[in-house]
Amino acid sequence: MISKQELSGAVIKIIEHQMKKNQPKETKITFNRLVESGITPSNAKKYIGQCVAVEIYDILTNQVPFNEQRYVENLKKLPQEPVG
């Protein structure tokens, strides 16, 4: 069984990979926007991680592909809580 810490680390790696590859570009844009608004880089990744978690949950629960459109819409609404 995966621990909460391992899962959090995996989500952070997903975010960092998205920012490094600039795919989707909105991940890096959102990260920069949150940091510029005064949110710490660590907390900005946690906010983005909520959006990642929504997508992971949907993929695993409903056996559906990654919904990039919803992911991007949720990123744009941060720091509001994302919707599934």
C-alpha positions in Angstrom: 0.0 0.0 0.0 1.3 3.5 -0.8 1.7 6.0 2.0 0.3 9.5 2.0 3.9 10.8 1.8 4.7 8.7 -1.2 1.5 9.8 -2.9 2.2 13.4 -2.2 5.7 13.0 -3.6 4.4 11.4 -6.8 1.9 14.2 -7.3 4.7 16.8 -6.8 6.8 14.9 -9.4 3.9 15.1 -11.9 3.7 18.9 -11.3 7.4 19.4 -11.7 7.5 17.3 -14.9 4.6 19.3 -16.3 6.4 22.5 -15.6 9.7 21.3 -17.0 8.0 20.1 -20.2 5.6 23.1 -20.2 2.8 20.7 -20.9 0.2 21.8 -20.2 1.6 25.3 -20.2 -1.1 26.3 -17.7 0.6 24.4 -14.9 3.6 26.7 -15.0 1.5 29.8 -15.6 -0.7 28.9 -12.6 2.4 28.1 -10.4 3.9 31.6 -11.2 0.5 33.3 -10.7 0.1 31.8 -7.3 3.7 32.5 -6.2 3.3 36.1 -7.4 0.2 36.5 -5.4 2.1 35.7 -2.2 1.6 31.9 -1.9 4.8 30.0 -1.2 6.2 27.8 -3.9 5.5 24.7 -1.7 1.9 25.7 -1.2 1.4 26.6 -4.8 2.4 23.0 -5.7 -0.1 21.8 -3.1 -2.8 23.8 -4.7 -1.9 22.5 -8.1 -1.7 19.0 -6.6 -5.4 19.2 -5.8 -6.2 19.6 -9.5 -3.9 16.6 -10.3 -5.6 14.5 -7.6 -9.1 15.3 -9.1 -7.8 13.9 -12.4 -6.1 10.8 -10.9 -9.2 10.0 -9.0 -11.4 10.3 -12.1 -9.0 8.2 -14.2 -8.8 5.4 -11.6 -12.5 5.4 -10.5 -14.2 5.8 -13.9 -11.5 4.3 -16.2 -11.5 7.4 -18.4 -8.6 9.3 -20.0 -7.0 12.4 -18.5 -9.4 15.4 -18.9 -7.0 18.1 -19.8 -9.8 20.7 -20.4 -11.2 20.2 -16.8 -7.6 20.2 -15.4 -6.8 23.5 -17.1 -10.1 25.0 -16.0 -9.4 24.0 -12.4 -5.9 25.4 -12.6 -7.3 28.8 -13.7 -9.7 28.9 -10.7 -7.0 28.3 -8.1 -6.8 29.0 -5.2 -10.4 28.0 -5.3 -10.9 24.3 -4.6 -11.1 22.3 -7.9 -14.2 20.5 -8.9 -14.4 16.9 -10.2 
